Amino acid sequence: MATQSNVRPPLAGLGFYATVFCTGAAVMIIELLGTRLIAPFYGASLYVWSAQISVTMIALACGYYLGGWWADRPGRAGLALIVAIAGILTLLIPWLARPVLLATDDLGLRGGAFVSALALFFPSLFFLGMVGPFAIKLGTETLEGLGTRAGSIYAVSTLGSVIGTLVLGFYLFPRVGSRSILLGLGWALLLLAMLVAFMEGRARGRLRMSHAYVCLVCLCLAAVFTPMVVDAGSGSEQNSRFHVQAEQESLYGWVRVVDFADQDIRTLMSDASTIGAATIKSGQNLLSYQAIVDMLPAIQPRIRKALLVGQGAGHMAMTLRSHYGIETDTLEIDPAVAEAATRYFGFSPTGKAVVGDARYEMRRLSGPYDLIIMDCFTGGSEPSHLLTVETLEHLRGMLSKDGILALNFVAFADQGHNPALASVAKTLAQVFGHQTVFVSEPGDDFNDFIFLASERPVDVSGSGLSTEQLAWLRQRAFQVDQGPGTVLTDDFNPLEHLQARKSERYRETMVEWYGRDMLIR
């Protein structure tokens, strides 16, 4: 039978649970912010999220094991040191981000995302993982009630993770940049380590000054490293070819306006994607695929009201208004993009300007629309939830009788046999009776593909286009083989996997255009 010990367990009471609560919160904050550091370089894709989550689980598993082993050693001291090391390693993450990302670039999208996450976040998460089993051993007086104590520790740690996630997503991140949050989190862990060192020594009847000294050394190191970390995130590196006109971090990406003055080009970037381009002097749109969409009112003269899903710089909405007097509602998920479009690209809403996720916000729009433009599939990552049978059926219900859905999709042509293109065509065919496909640049394998879907055939030849416009458009007609395609649904949607090669190529294009340094934040 276990005997009752007269020795008070270290960190008993509120301080004990506060420690595991805070470290639990730190785990989720690091995990979530990790994707924000990697996404500008490798894209906010499923691969980046998978890599980050996998590294977190690996680090915690290793930390749980070593934490339990260390706690079983004589003396059972060192929790303060564990927390202090985690704090220092967290503090160094923003400083190490640039060299680590550049070093992993040659590994490709999937390999680079995983290895960079492993190098940047494994160390701090590993030490935070050690806290749980170590705390269980420190908080155990007898075998009686051990299960309850272990359960309560992991419950409090998990509760800390929940609170940390909510505070980060709902409060901190919309107001403070990711680097600043990691910097503050590192300092918070170091201060927590000092408090733990004091409580560890006091619980044993005397102050273990060696632990406090070690934590104090960590604080001094943090004071030395902090200016280096701040300088590492002081802003995007300028290039003689271009100038970063503006930049802002949002919940959805790092949004930048970049000027190429010598070429009279201004681009709008979100992470590693270019979502808008215009001349600096006149503001003329430079994305050629949009010229095809701009012709639709001439092809279908009855268009009076349109919806643009994926506003970007807003050029299509402005062109439809200035050339045809069409009122266009816009949906844009990122408020930073919407703000940049207004300030730097002269966008002025011609209808409702809604900021929010399209899948949710479109349920609040009644229509009917004569034209719906889906312009969300141009960057490195795919918002695949917007390209499913269920989404398209909802959009069809928002169209008027003769309405047209125009969908822009970046992919490889592969002579019309690309499984990703085939899947888009096959999914559209499940919802609409007719579709027509055009390419932005004839002859290019890597291209913008514009799908026109409707319940009635789109008669291009009998339209109001000029002879030159009609010849230009016919030159861009394209046939897609639906055979290798998969019908995309909410239940099964492998679009991101099918587009892995496209994401790699798109990223290569961004590196060629902007340089690798511009894709690091």
Protein Blocks (a to p, Z undefined) as FASTA:
>chain_A
ZZddfbdcehiajllmmmmmmmmmmmmmmmmmmmmmmmmmnopafklmmmmmmmmmmmmm
mmmmmmmmmmmpghjaajlmmmmmmmmmmmmmmmmmmmmmmmmmmnojmlmmmmmmmmmm
mmmmmmmmmmmmmmmmmmpmblghklmmmmmmmmmmmmmmmmmmmmmmmmmmmmpcfklm
mmmmmmmmmmmmmmmmmmmmmmnopacfklmmmmmmmmmmmmmmmmmmmmmmnoccddfk
bccfbdcddfkbccdddddfknopacddehjacfbdcdfklopafbfklmmmmmmmmmmm
mbmbdcdehjknolmmmmmmmmnopacddddfblklmmmmmmmnopacfbdcdeddfklm
mmmpgbjafbdcddfblbmbdcfklmcfklmmmmmmmpcfkbccdddddddfklopafkl
mmmmmmmmmmpmbdcdddfbghiabdcddddddfbdcdfklmcbdfklmmmmmmmgccdd
fklpccddfklccklmmmmmmmmmmmmmmmmmnopklmpZZ
